[in-house]
Amino acid sequence: MTESYTILNLPQEERPRERLLTYGADNLSNVELIAILLGSGTQKESALRLAEKILTKCQDMQGLDSQAVSGLSQLSRISLKSLKEIKGVGDAKAATILAAMELAKRVSFSQEPIKYKLNSPLKVADFVLGQMSWASVEEFVLLCLNTKKELISVHRMTKGTLNYTVVHPRDVFKHCLDCGAHSVILVHNHPSGDVTPSQEDIHLTQRLKQVGDLVGIPVVDHLIVGGKGYYSFLEEGKLVD
C-alpha cells in the first residue's frame, strides 16, 4: 500500500499557511502561495508538489512565447483546459487558481486612477503592461484623462478571441462623454507578443482619431502591448490624420 504524503507531514513551521500567518505573504515562495490557493493535495502528492507541477506547466508554456519572462507570468494566462491536464487538479482547484488570477488583474485596474498622470507613452506602458501584456485573448481598453492628463477612468471595451476584437467609435466616445474625459488613450494587446500594428490597427486608430477630433475628445495615443514590449503610435509619429 502506497503511503500518502500531504503538507501535514511537514513540521508545522514549514507548512505554507502557517508560514504566511507567521511571516507574511511577501515572504513565501511562488510555490507556497499557489499551494495555499490549492488548499490540499491528493492521496499521493502534497499541495506543494501540485503547485510545483502547475509552475512547471507554465514554464513549458513559456516555450510558445519567447518574450515570457517566467513561468509565473504565464500563470495569468493559463486556461482551464491546461490546468486540468495536470494530474490532481480538478474543477475546484482550477477554478480557484483562475479566480485568483482574474482578481489580481481587476485589483490592478481598480486602484484609484486619479493618482496616475499619463503624460508619456512610457508611463502608459508602465501602467498597463502588468495587466494586459500576458492576456490570452485580445482586449481593448480606454484610458480617459482630464485636462492635466491624469487618469479618471479605465474602461474595458471588448474582450475578444485570440486575434480579433470589435471596437465601434460610437461606444468609445459615449464612455468618454459619460465620464467627462478631456482626452483618451487607446490600449490593446497582442497575445502573440508581437506588438507590430496590423493594417486593421492602423485603420482603427485613424478612424478613432478623426472621430475624437470631431467630438472634441482627442486621441492622445494608441498603445499596443504584448510580452514585455509596447508600440506607441505617438512615439512612432503615426498618430496623424
C-alpha positions as CSV (number, residue, x, y, z in Angstrom):
1,M,0.0,0.0,0.0
2,T,1.4,3.4,-1.0
3,E,1.8,5.8,1.8
4,S,0.1,9.1,1.3
5,Y,2.0,12.4,1.7
6,T,0.5,15.7,2.5
7,I,1.5,19.1,3.9
8,L,0.5,17.7,7.3
9,N,3.6,15.5,7.1
10,L,5.7,18.7,7.3
11,P,6.7,20.3,10.6
12,Q,4.1,23.0,11.4
13,E,6.6,25.8,10.9
14,E,7.3,24.6,7.3
15,R,3.6,24.5,6.2
16,P,2.7,27.3,3.8
17,R,-0.4,28.5,5.6
18,E,1.3,28.6,8.9
19,R,4.4,30.4,7.3
20,L,2.1,33.0,5.8
21,L,0.4,33.7,9.2
22,T,3.8,33.9,10.9
23,Y,6.0,35.7,8.4
24,G,3.6,37.4,5.9
25,A,2.6,36.6,2.4
26,D,5.5,38.5,0.9
27,N,8.0,36.0,2.5
28,L,6.5,33.0,0.8
29,S,7.7,31.5,-2.5
30,N,5.5,31.3,-5.6
31,V,5.1,27.5,-5.0
32,E,3.9,28.1,-1.4
33,L,1.4,30.8,-2.4
34,I,-0.1,28.5,-5.1
35,A,-0.2,25.6,-2.6
36,I,-2.3,27.8,-0.3
37,L,-4.7,28.5,-3.1
38,L,-5.0,24.8,-3.9
39,G,-5.8,24.1,-0.2
40,S,-5.0,20.4,-0.4
41,G,-3.1,17.9,-2.5
42,T,-4.1,14.3,-3.4
43,Q,-3.6,11.0,-1.7
44,K,-0.2,10.7,-3.4
45,E,1.0,14.3,-3.6
46,S,1.0,17.3,-1.4
47,A,-0.4,20.7,-2.4
48,L,3.2,21.9,-2.6
49,R,4.0,19.2,-5.2
50,L,0.9,20.1,-7.2
51,A,1.9,23.8,-7.1
52,E,5.3,22.8,-8.4
53,K,3.6,20.9,-11.3
54,I,1.5,24.0,-12.1
55,L,4.5,26.2,-12.4
56,T,6.4,23.6,-14.4
57,K,3.4,23.5,-16.8
58,C,3.5,27.3,-17.1
59,Q,7.2,27.2,-17.8
60,D,6.5,24.6,-20.6
61,M,4.0,27.1,-22.0
62,Q,6.8,29.7,-22.0
63,G,8.3,28.0,-25.0
64,L,5.3,29.1,-27.0
65,D,6.1,32.8,-26.2
66,S,9.8,33.8,-26.4
67,Q,9.1,37.0,-24.6
68,A,7.7,35.4,-21.4
69,V,10.0,36.1,-18.5
70,S,9.0,33.3,-16.2
71,G,6.5,30.5,-15.6
72,L,4.7,32.8,-13.2
73,S,3.9,35.3,-15.9
74,Q,2.2,32.5,-17.8
75,L,0.0,31.6,-14.9
76,S,-2.1,34.7,-15.6
77,R,-3.0,33.4,-19.0
78,I,-3.3,29.7,-18.3
79,S,-6.6,28.1,-19.4
80,L,-9.0,25.8,-17.6
81,K,-8.1,23.1,-20.0
82,S,-4.4,23.4,-19.4
83,L,-4.8,23.4,-15.6
84,K,-7.0,20.2,-15.7
85,E,-4.4,18.4,-17.8
86,I,-2.3,18.4,-14.6
87,K,-3.0,15.2,-12.7
88,G,-4.5,16.1,-9.3
89,V,-6.0,19.4,-10.5
90,G,-9.8,19.2,-10.9
91,D,-12.5,21.7,-11.4
92,A,-12.4,23.2,-7.9
93,K,-8.6,23.7,-7.8
94,A,-8.5,25.1,-11.3
95,A,-11.4,27.4,-10.6
96,T,-9.6,28.8,-7.5
97,I,-6.4,29.5,-9.5
98,L,-8.3,31.2,-12.3
99,A,-10.4,33.3,-9.9
100,A,-7.2,34.4,-8.1
101,M,-5.6,35.4,-11.4
102,E,-8.6,37.4,-12.5
103,L,-8.9,39.2,-9.2
104,A,-5.3,40.2,-9.4
105,K,-5.9,41.8,-12.8
106,R,-9.0,43.6,-11.5
107,V,-7.3,44.9,-8.4
108,S,-4.5,46.3,-10.6
109,F,-7.1,48.2,-12.7
110,S,-9.3,49.3,-9.8
111,Q,-6.7,51.3,-8.0
112,E,-7.7,55.0,-7.5
113,P,-7.0,56.2,-11.1
114,I,-6.7,60.0,-10.4
115,K,-3.2,59.4,-8.9
116,Y,-1.8,58.4,-12.3
117,K,-0.5,61.1,-14.6
118,L,-0.2,59.5,-18.0
119,N,1.7,62.2,-19.9
120,S,4.1,59.9,-21.8
121,P,3.9,56.6,-23.7
122,L,6.4,55.1,-21.2
123,K,4.1,56.0,-18.2
124,V,1.1,54.4,-20.0
125,A,3.1,51.3,-20.7
126,D,4.2,51.0,-17.1
127,F,0.6,51.2,-16.1
128,V,-0.9,48.7,-18.4
129,L,1.8,46.1,-19.1
130,G,1.3,44.1,-16.0
131,Q,-2.5,43.9,-16.5
132,M,-2.7,43.3,-20.3
133,S,0.5,42.1,-21.8
134,W,0.1,38.4,-20.9
135,A,-3.7,38.1,-21.6
136,S,-4.5,35.1,-23.8
137,V,-7.2,37.0,-25.8
138,E,-7.2,40.4,-27.3
139,E,-8.6,43.2,-25.2
140,F,-9.3,46.9,-26.0
141,V,-9.1,49.4,-23.1
142,L,-9.8,53.1,-22.8
143,L,-7.8,55.3,-20.5
144,C,-9.7,58.5,-20.1
145,L,-7.8,61.6,-19.0
146,N,-8.7,65.0,-17.5
147,T,-7.2,68.4,-18.6
148,K,-4.0,67.6,-16.6
149,K,-3.6,64.2,-18.3
150,E,-4.5,62.5,-15.1
151,L,-6.4,59.2,-15.4
152,I,-10.0,59.4,-14.4
153,S,-11.4,56.2,-15.8
154,V,-10.3,52.8,-17.1
155,H,-12.8,51.1,-19.3
156,R,-12.5,47.7,-21.0
157,M,-14.4,48.0,-24.3
158,T,-14.0,44.5,-25.6
159,K,-12.5,41.1,-24.7
160,G,-12.3,39.1,-27.9
161,T,-10.9,35.9,-29.3
162,L,-7.2,35.3,-29.8
163,N,-6.6,37.8,-32.6
164,Y,-9.9,39.7,-33.2
165,T,-11.8,42.4,-31.4
166,V,-14.6,44.8,-32.5
167,V,-14.5,48.5,-31.5
168,H,-17.1,51.0,-32.6
169,P,-16.4,54.8,-32.4
170,R,-19.9,55.4,-31.0
171,D,-19.3,53.2,-28.0
172,V,-15.8,54.6,-27.4
173,F,-16.8,58.2,-27.3
174,K,-20.1,57.5,-25.4
175,H,-18.0,56.3,-22.5
176,C,-15.6,59.3,-22.9
177,L,-18.5,61.7,-22.7
178,D,-20.2,59.9,-19.8
179,C,-17.0,60.1,-17.7
180,G,-16.2,63.7,-18.7
181,A,-13.0,62.9,-20.4
182,H,-10.9,65.7,-21.9
183,S,-8.8,63.2,-24.0
184,V,-8.4,59.5,-24.3
185,I,-5.6,56.9,-24.8
186,L,-6.4,53.7,-26.6
187,V,-4.7,50.5,-25.5
188,H,-4.9,46.9,-26.8
189,N,-2.8,43.8,-26.5
190,H,-1.4,41.3,-29.0
191,P,-1.5,37.9,-27.3
192,S,1.2,36.7,-29.7
193,G,3.7,39.1,-28.1
194,D,4.4,40.8,-31.5
195,V,3.4,44.5,-31.0
196,T,3.7,45.5,-34.6
197,P,0.5,47.2,-35.6
198,S,-1.7,45.4,-38.3
199,Q,-3.4,47.2,-41.1
200,E,-6.6,46.9,-39.0
201,D,-4.9,48.5,-36.0
202,I,-3.7,51.4,-38.2
203,H,-7.1,51.9,-39.8
204,L,-8.9,51.8,-36.4
205,T,-6.5,54.3,-34.9
206,Q,-7.0,56.7,-37.8
207,R,-10.8,56.3,-37.6
208,L,-11.0,56.9,-33.9
209,K,-8.6,59.9,-34.1
210,Q,-10.8,61.5,-36.7
211,V,-14.0,61.0,-34.6
212,G,-12.2,62.2,-31.5
213,D,-11.2,65.4,-33.2
214,L,-14.8,65.9,-34.3
215,V,-16.3,65.5,-30.9
216,G,-13.6,67.4,-29.1
217,I,-12.0,64.5,-27.2
218,P,-8.6,63.9,-28.9
219,V,-7.0,60.5,-29.1
220,V,-3.6,61.2,-27.3
221,D,-2.0,57.9,-28.2
222,H,-2.7,54.3,-29.1
223,L,-0.5,51.6,-27.4
224,I,-0.2,48.0,-28.4
225,V,1.3,45.8,-25.7
226,G,2.5,42.3,-25.7
227,G,5.0,40.3,-23.7
228,K,7.5,42.8,-22.2
229,G,7.1,45.4,-25.0
230,Y,4.9,48.0,-26.4
231,Y,4.3,50.1,-29.6
232,S,3.2,53.7,-29.3
233,F,1.5,55.4,-32.3
234,L,2.6,58.7,-30.8
235,E,6.2,57.8,-30.3
236,E,6.4,56.4,-33.9
237,G,4.9,59.5,-35.4
238,K,1.9,57.5,-36.7
239,L,-0.8,59.5,-34.9
240,V,-1.6,61.6,-37.9
241,D,-4.7,62.3,-40.0
